[in-house]
Amino acid sequence: MEWLKMIFEYHAKFNKRFGELQFWTHDNHAIELNRLELIESRMKYIHENPVRAGIVEKEDDYLYSSARNYSGLKGLVEVDYW
């Protein structure tokens, strides 16, 4: 596990706001969602995250995703459609 600590220490060197170890990245990539196409592409990206992570095979299989609601299934998350 020493190698893992070394990696956390290395990344913490480049971020002056935090301590000696850094586990998460602290980058922010804000995107103005001013067109329907952008909103749809970001939703698609978010819905595909559990699939890319290998948690589920299909977007709407992930219980905590609004992808279920958009595909007509009952989700655990309440969705206000736009």
Distance bins in CASP14 RR format, pairs under 12 A and 6 or more apart:
PFRMAT RR
TARGET T0000
AUTHOR 0000-0000-0000
RMODE 2
METHOD distances of the structure
MODEL  1
1 7 0 0 0 0 0 1 0 0 0 0 0
1 8 0 0 0 0 0 1 0 0 0 0 0
2 8 0 0 0 0 0 1 0 0 0 0 0
2 9 0 0 0 0 0 1 0 0 0 0 0
3 9 0 0 0 0 0 1 0 0 0 0 0
3 10 0 0 0 0 0 1 0 0 0 0 0
4 10 0 0 0 0 0 1 0 0 0 0 0
4 11 0 0 0 0 0 1 0 0 0 0 0
4 21 0 0 0 0 1 0 0 0 0 0 0
4 23 0 0 0 0 1 0 0 0 0 0 0
5 11 0 0 0 0 0 1 0 0 0 0 0
5 12 0 0 0 0 0 1 0 0 0 0 0
5 20 0 0 0 0 1 0 0 0 0 0 0
5 21 1 0 0 1 0 0 0 0 0 0 0
5 22 0 0 0 0 0 1 0 0 0 0 0
5 23 0 0 0 0 0 1 0 0 0 0 0
6 12 0 0 0 0 0 1 0 0 0 0 0
6 13 0 0 0 0 0 1 0 0 0 0 0
6 20 0 0 0 0 0 1 0 0 0 0 0
6 21 0 0 0 0 0 1 0 0 0 0 0
7 13 0 0 0 0 0 1 0 0 0 0 0
7 21 0 0 0 0 1 0 0 0 0 0 0
7 22 0 0 0 0 1 0 0 0 0 0 0
7 23 0 0 0 0 1 0 0 0 0 0 0
8 14 0 0 0 0 0 1 0 0 0 0 0
8 15 0 0 0 0 0 1 0 0 0 0 0
8 18 0 0 0 0 0 1 0 0 0 0 0
8 19 0 0 0 0 0 1 0 0 0 0 0
8 20 0 0 0 0 1 0 0 0 0 0 0
8 21 1 0 1 0 0 0 0 0 0 0 0
8 22 1 0 1 0 0 0 0 0 0 0 0
8 23 1 0 1 0 0 0 0 0 0 0 0
8 24 0 0 0 0 0 1 0 0 0 0 0
8 25 0 0 0 0 0 1 0 0 0 0 0
9 15 0 0 0 0 0 1 0 0 0 0 0
9 18 0 0 0 0 0 1 0 0 0 0 0
9 19 0 0 0 0 1 0 0 0 0 0 0
9 20 1 0 0 1 0 0 0 0 0 0 0
9 21 1 0 0 1 0 0 0 0 0 0 0
9 22 0 0 0 0 1 0 0 0 0 0 0
9 23 0 0 0 0 0 1 0 0 0 0 0
10 20 0 0 0 0 0 1 0 0 0 0 0
10 21 0 0 0 0 1 0 0 0 0 0 0
10 22 0 0 0 0 1 0 0 0 0 0 0
10 23 0 0 0 0 0 1 0 0 0 0 0
11 18 0 0 0 0 1 0 0 0 0 0 0
11 19 0 0 0 0 0 1 0 0 0 0 0
11 20 0 0 0 0 0 1 0 0 0 0 0
11 21 0 0 0 0 1 0 0 0 0 0 0
11 22 1 0 1 0 0 0 0 0 0 0 0
11 23 0 0 0 0 1 0 0 0 0 0 0
11 24 0 0 0 0 1 0 0 0 0 0 0
11 25 1 0 0 1 0 0 0 0 0 0 0
11 26 0 0 0 0 1 0 0 0 0 0 0
11 27 0 0 0 0 0 1 0 0 0 0 0
12 18 1 0 0 1 0 0 0 0 0 0 0
12 19 1 0 1 0 0 0 0 0 0 0 0
12 20 1 0 1 0 0 0 0 0 0 0 0
12 21 1 0 1 0 0 0 0 0 0 0 0
12 22 1 1 0 0 0 0 0 0 0 0 0
12 23 0 0 0 0 1 0 0 0 0 0 0
12 24 0 0 0 0 0 1 0 0 0 0 0
12 25 0 0 0 0 0 1 0 0 0 0 0
12 26 0 0 0 0 0 1 0 0 0 0 0
13 19 0 0 0 0 1 0 0 0 0 0 0
13 20 0 0 0 0 1 0 0 0 0 0 0
13 21 0 0 0 0 0 1 0 0 0 0 0
13 22 0 0 0 0 1 0 0 0 0 0 0
14 22 0 0 0 0 1 0 0 0 0 0 0
14 25 0 0 0 0 0 1 0 0 0 0 0
14 26 0 0 0 0 1 0 0 0 0 0 0
14 27 0 0 0 0 0 1 0 0 0 0 0
15 21 0 0 0 0 0 1 0 0 0 0 0
15 22 1 0 1 0 0 0 0 0 0 0 0
15 23 0 0 0 0 0 1 0 0 0 0 0
15 24 0 0 0 0 0 1 0 0 0 0 0
15 25 0 0 0 0 1 0 0 0 0 0 0
15 26 1 0 1 0 0 0 0 0 0 0 0
15 27 0 0 0 0 1 0 0 0 0 0 0
16 22 0 0 0 0 0 1 0 0 0 0 0
16 26 0 0 0 0 0 1 0 0 0 0 0
17 26 1 0 0 1 0 0 0 0 0 0 0
18 24 0 0 0 0 1 0 0 0 0 0 0
18 25 0 0 0 0 0 1 0 0 0 0 0
18 26 1 0 0 1 0 0 0 0 0 0 0
19 26 0 0 0 0 0 1 0 0 0 0 0
29 42 0 0 0 0 0 1 0 0 0 0 0
29 45 0 0 0 0 0 1 0 0 0 0 0
30 42 0 0 0 0 0 1 0 0 0 0 0
31 38 1 0 0 1 0 0 0 0 0 0 0
31 39 0 0 0 0 0 1 0 0 0 0 0
31 41 0 0 0 0 1 0 0 0 0 0 0
31 42 1 0 0 1 0 0 0 0 0 0 0
31 45 0 0 0 0 0 1 0 0 0 0 0
32 38 1 0 0 1 0 0 0 0 0 0 0
32 39 0 0 0 0 0 1 0 0 0 0 0
32 42 0 0 0 0 0 1 0 0 0 0 0
33 39 1 0 1 0 0 0 0 0 0 0 0
33 40 0 0 0 0 1 0 0 0 0 0 0
33 41 0 0 0 0 1 0 0 0 0 0 0
33 42 1 0 0 1 0 0 0 0 0 0 0
33 43 0 0 0 0 1 0 0 0 0 0 0
33 45 0 0 0 0 0 1 0 0 0 0 0
33 46 0 0 0 0 0 1 0 0 0 0 0
33 82 0 0 0 0 0 1 0 0 0 0 0
34 42 0 0 0 0 0 1 0 0 0 0 0
35 41 0 0 0 0 1 0 0 0 0 0 0
35 42 0 0 0 0 0 1 0 0 0 0 0
36 42 0 0 0 0 0 1 0 0 0 0 0
36 43 0 0 0 0 0 1 0 0 0 0 0
36 82 0 0 0 0 1 0 0 0 0 0 0
37 43 0 0 0 0 0 1 0 0 0 0 0
37 44 0 0 0 0 0 1 0 0 0 0 0
38 44 0 0 0 0 0 1 0 0 0 0 0
38 45 0 0 0 0 0 1 0 0 0 0 0
39 45 0 0 0 0 0 1 0 0 0 0 0
39 46 0 0 0 0 0 1 0 0 0 0 0
39 81 0 0 0 0 0 1 0 0 0 0 0
39 82 1 0 0 1 0 0 0 0 0 0 0
40 46 0 0 0 0 0 1 0 0 0 0 0
40 47 0 0 0 0 0 1 0 0 0 0 0
40 70 0 0 0 0 0 1 0 0 0 0 0
40 82 0 0 0 0 0 1 0 0 0 0 0
41 47 0 0 0 0 0 1 0 0 0 0 0
41 48 0 0 0 0 0 1 0 0 0 0 0
42 48 0 0 0 0 0 1 0 0 0 0 0
42 49 0 0 0 0 0 1 0 0 0 0 0
43 49 0 0 0 0 0 1 0 0 0 0 0
43 59 0 0 0 0 0 1 0 0 0 0 0
43 65 0 0 0 0 0 1 0 0 0 0 0
43 66 1 0 0 1 0 0 0 0 0 0 0
43 67 0 0 0 0 1 0 0 0 0 0 0
43 69 0 0 0 0 0 1 0 0 0 0 0
43 70 1 0 0 1 0 0 0 0 0 0 0
43 79 0 0 0 0 0 1 0 0 0 0 0
43 81 0 0 0 0 0 1 0 0 0 0 0
43 82 0 0 0 0 1 0 0 0 0 0 0
44 51 0 0 0 0 0 1 0 0 0 0 0
44 52 0 0 0 0 0 1 0 0 0 0 0
44 59 0 0 0 0 1 0 0 0 0 0 0
44 65 0 0 0 0 0 1 0 0 0 0 0
44 66 0 0 0 0 0 1 0 0 0 0 0
44 67 0 0 0 0 1 0 0 0 0 0 0
44 70 0 0 0 0 1 0 0 0 0 0 0
45 51 0 0 0 0 0 1 0 0 0 0 0
45 52 0 0 0 0 1 0 0 0 0 0 0
45 59 0 0 0 0 0 1 0 0 0 0 0
45 67 0 0 0 0 0 1 0 0 0 0 0
46 52 0 0 0 0 0 1 0 0 0 0 0
46 59 0 0 0 0 1 0 0 0 0 0 0
46 62 0 0 0 0 0 1 0 0 0 0 0
46 64 0 0 0 0 0 1 0 0 0 0 0
46 65 1 0 0 1 0 0 0 0 0 0 0
46 66 0 0 0 0 1 0 0 0 0 0 0
46 67 0 0 0 0 1 0 0 0 0 0 0
46 70 0 0 0 0 0 1 0 0 0 0 0
46 77 0 0 0 0 0 1 0 0 0 0 0
47 56 0 0 0 0 0 1 0 0 0 0 0
47 58 0 0 0 0 1 0 0 0 0 0 0
47 59 1 0 1 0 0 0 0 0 0 0 0
47 60 0 0 0 0 1 0 0 0 0 0 0
47 61 0 0 0 0 0 1 0 0 0 0 0
47 62 0 0 0 0 1 0 0 0 0 0 0
47 64 0 0 0 0 0 1 0 0 0 0 0
47 65 1 0 1 0 0 0 0 0 0 0 0
47 66 1 0 0 1 0 0 0 0 0 0 0
47 67 1 1 0 0 0 0 0 0 0 0 0
47 68 0 0 0 0 1 0 0 0 0 0 0
47 69 0 0 0 0 0 1 0 0 0 0 0
47 70 1 0 0 1 0 0 0 0 0 0 0
47 71 0 0 0 0 1 0 0 0 0 0 0
47 77 0 0 0 0 0 1 0 0 0 0 0
47 79 0 0 0 0 0 1 0 0 0 0 0
48 54 0 0 0 0 0 1 0 0 0 0 0
48 55 0 0 0 0 0 1 0 0 0 0 0
48 56 0 0 0 0 0 1 0 0 0 0 0
48 57 0 0 0 0 0 1 0 0 0 0 0
48 58 0 0 0 0 1 0 0 0 0 0 0
48 59 1 0 0 1 0 0 0 0 0 0 0
48 60 0 0 0 0 0 1 0 0 0 0 0
48 61 0 0 0 0 0 1 0 0 0 0 0
48 62 0 0 0 0 1 0 0 0 0 0 0
48 65 0 0 0 0 1 0 0 0 0 0 0
48 67 0 0 0 0 1 0 0 0 0 0 0
49 55 0 0 0 0 1 0 0 0 0 0 0
49 56 0 0 0 0 0 1 0 0 0 0 0
49 59 0 0 0 0 1 0 0 0 0 0 0
49 62 0 0 0 0 1 0 0 0 0 0 0
49 64 0 0 0 0 0 1 0 0 0 0 0
49 65 0 0 0 0 1 0 0 0 0 0 0
49 66 0 0 0 0 0 1 0 0 0 0 0
49 67 0 0 0 0 1 0 0 0 0 0 0
50 56 1 0 1 0 0 0 0 0 0 0 0
50 57 0 0 0 0 1 0 0 0 0 0 0
50 58 0 0 0 0 1 0 0 0 0 0 0
50 59 1 0 0 1 0 0 0 0 0 0 0
50 60 0 0 0 0 1 0 0 0 0 0 0
50 61 1 0 0 1 0 0 0 0 0 0 0
50 62 1 0 1 0 0 0 0 0 0 0 0
50 63 0 0 0 0 1 0 0 0 0 0 0
50 64 0 0 0 0 1 0 0 0 0 0 0
50 65 1 0 0 1 0 0 0 0 0 0 0
50 66 0 0 0 0 0 1 0 0 0 0 0
50 67 0 0 0 0 1 0 0 0 0 0 0
50 68 0 0 0 0 0 1 0 0 0 0 0
51 57 1 0 0 1 0 0 0 0 0 0 0
51 58 1 0 0 1 0 0 0 0 0 0 0
51 59 1 0 1 0 0 0 0 0 0 0 0
51 60 0 0 0 0 1 0 0 0 0 0 0
51 61 0 0 0 0 1 0 0 0 0 0 0
51 62 1 0 0 1 0 0 0 0 0 0 0
51 65 0 0 0 0 1 0 0 0 0 0 0
51 67 0 0 0 0 1 0 0 0 0 0 0
52 59 0 0 0 0 0 1 0 0 0 0 0
52 62 0 0 0 0 0 1 0 0 0 0 0
53 59 0 0 0 0 0 1 0 0 0 0 0
53 62 0 0 0 0 1 0 0 0 0 0 0
53 65 0 0 0 0 0 1 0 0 0 0 0
54 61 0 0 0 0 0 1 0 0 0 0 0
54 62 0 0 0 0 0 1 0 0 0 0 0
55 61 0 0 0 0 1 0 0 0 0 0 0
55 62 1 0 0 1 0 0 0 0 0 0 0
55 63 0 0 0 0 0 1 0 0 0 0 0
55 64 0 0 0 0 1 0 0 0 0 0 0
55 65 0 0 0 0 1 0 0 0 0 0 0
56 62 1 0 1 0 0 0 0 0 0 0 0
56 63 0 0 0 0 1 0 0 0 0 0 0
56 64 0 0 0 0 0 1 0 0 0 0 0
56 65 0 0 0 0 1 0 0 0 0 0 0
56 67 0 0 0 0 1 0 0 0 0 0 0
56 68 0 0 0 0 0 1 0 0 0 0 0
58 65 0 0 0 0 0 1 0 0 0 0 0
58 67 0 0 0 0 1 0 0 0 0 0 0
58 68 0 0 0 0 1 0 0 0 0 0 0
58 71 0 0 0 0 1 0 0 0 0 0 0
58 73 0 0 0 0 0 1 0 0 0 0 0
59 65 1 0 0 1 0 0 0 0 0 0 0
59 66 0 0 0 0 1 0 0 0 0 0 0
59 67 1 1 0 0 0 0 0 0 0 0 0
59 68 0 0 0 0 1 0 0 0 0 0 0
59 69 0 0 0 0 0 1 0 0 0 0 0
59 70 0 0 0 0 1 0 0 0 0 0 0
59 71 1 0 0 1 0 0 0 0 0 0 0
59 73 0 0 0 0 0 1 0 0 0 0 0
60 66 0 0 0 0 1 0 0 0 0 0 0
60 67 1 0 1 0 0 0 0 0 0 0 0
60 68 1 0 1 0 0 0 0 0 0 0 0
60 69 0 0 0 0 1 0 0 0 0 0 0
60 70 1 0 0 1 0 0 0 0 0 0 0
60 71 1 0 1 0 0 0 0 0 0 0 0
60 72 1 0 0 1 0 0 0 0 0 0 0
60 73 1 0 1 0 0 0 0 0 0 0 0
60 74 0 0 0 0 0 1 0 0 0 0 0
60 75 0 0 0 0 1 0 0 0 0 0 0
61 67 0 0 0 0 1 0 0 0 0 0 0
61 68 0 0 0 0 1 0 0 0 0 0 0
61 71 0 0 0 0 1 0 0 0 0 0 0
61 73 0 0 0 0 1 0 0 0 0 0 0
61 75 0 0 0 0 0 1 0 0 0 0 0
62 68 1 0 0 1 0 0 0 0 0 0 0
62 69 0 0 0 0 0 1 0 0 0 0 0
62 71 0 0 0 0 0 1 0 0 0 0 0
62 73 0 0 0 0 0 1 0 0 0 0 0
62 75 0 0 0 0 1 0 0 0 0 0 0
62 76 0 0 0 0 1 0 0 0 0 0 0
62 77 0 0 0 0 0 1 0 0 0 0 0
63 69 0 0 0 0 0 1 0 0 0 0 0
63 73 0 0 0 0 1 0 0 0 0 0 0
63 74 0 0 0 0 1 0 0 0 0 0 0
63 75 1 0 0 1 0 0 0 0 0 0 0
63 76 1 0 1 0 0 0 0 0 0 0 0
63 77 0 0 0 0 1 0 0 0 0 0 0
64 75 0 0 0 0 1 0 0 0 0 0 0
64 76 1 0 1 0 0 0 0 0 0 0 0
64 77 1 0 0 1 0 0 0 0 0 0 0
64 78 0 0 0 0 0 1 0 0 0 0 0
64 79 0 0 0 0 0 1 0 0 0 0 0
65 71 0 0 0 0 1 0 0 0 0 0 0
65 73 0 0 0 0 1 0 0 0 0 0 0
65 75 1 0 0 1 0 0 0 0 0 0 0
65 76 0 0 0 0 1 0 0 0 0 0 0
65 77 1 0 0 1 0 0 0 0 0 0 0
65 79 0 0 0 0 0 1 0 0 0 0 0
66 72 0 0 0 0 0 1 0 0 0 0 0
66 73 0 0 0 0 0 1 0 0 0 0 0
66 74 0 0 0 0 0 1 0 0 0 0 0
66 75 1 0 0 1 0 0 0 0 0 0 0
66 76 0 0 0 0 1 0 0 0 0 0 0
66 77 1 0 1 0 0 0 0 0 0 0 0
66 78 0 0 0 0 1 0 0 0 0 0 0
66 79 1 0 1 0 0 0 0 0 0 0 0
66 80 0 0 0 0 1 0 0 0 0 0 0
66 81 0 0 0 0 1 0 0 0 0 0 0
66 82 0 0 0 0 0 1 0 0 0 0 0
67 73 0 0 0 0 1 0 0 0 0 0 0
67 75 0 0 0 0 1 0 0 0 0 0 0
67 76 0 0 0 0 0 1 0 0 0 0 0
67 77 0 0 0 0 1 0 0 0 0 0 0
67 79 0 0 0 0 1 0 0 0 0 0 0
68 74 1 0 0 1 0 0 0 0 0 0 0
68 75 1 0 1 0 0 0 0 0 0 0 0
68 76 1 0 0 1 0 0 0 0 0 0 0
68 77 1 0 0 1 0 0 0 0 0 0 0
68 78 0 0 0 0 0 1 0 0 0 0 0
68 79 0 0 0 0 1 0 0 0 0 0 0
69 75 1 0 1 0 0 0 0 0 0 0 0
69 76 0 0 0 0 1 0 0 0 0 0 0
69 77 1 0 0 1 0 0 0 0 0 0 0
69 78 0 0 0 0 1 0 0 0 0 0 0
69 79 1 0 1 0 0 0 0 0 0 0 0
69 80 0 0 0 0 1 0 0 0 0 0 0
69 81 0 0 0 0 1 0 0 0 0 0 0
70 77 0 0 0 0 0 1 0 0 0 0 0
70 79 1 0 0 1 0 0 0 0 0 0 0
70 81 0 0 0 0 1 0 0 0 0 0 0
70 82 0 0 0 0 0 1 0 0 0 0 0
71 79 0 0 0 0 0 1 0 0 0 0 0
72 79 0 0 0 0 0 1 0 0 0 0 0
72 81 0 0 0 0 0 1 0 0 0 0 0
73 79 0 0 0 0 0 1 0 0 0 0 0
END
